[in-house]
Amino acid sequence: MKTVGEYATSLPHTIGLKTSVDKARQMMEQHHCHHLPVLEGGKLVGVISSADLVQALDDLAMVGDIMTDEPLIVNPGDRVKDVVGKMLKNSCSSAIVAAKGNSPWSIFTSVDAMKILYEVMP
């Protein structure tokens, strides 16, 4: 059984709630990623995706204005199939993987799911 914790990106790059959309775009380009967990005071408050940035009308807007403020949160031991099913049901392209024990929290994205699919294809 493949678990989401095996494929998620640990300690992903993060961004602050009051950061500009322009800065978020720059960070995604710099780090070659499509999702940034959003933190306020060190606490997870949302997630912003490159799709959110495409819809932003103003580069001076703040991340907090356009982020998803209720990200999908899953456990590292959850089956990949179950998490992908939840992502599809909720029309989201990422899931935050909760921290357990000494393991840090992480993020599982649709790109991670595509990597798994690629691995199993003949």
PyMOL commands that set and color helices and strands:
alter all, ss='L'
color gray80, all
select helices_A, chain A and resi 4-7+21-31+50-55+63-66+80-89+110-120
alter helices_A, ss='H'
color red, helices_A
select strands_A, chain A and resi 9-10+15-16+35-40+43-49+73-74+94-97+106-109
alter strands_A, ss='S'
color yellow, strands_A
deselect
rebuild
show_as cartoon
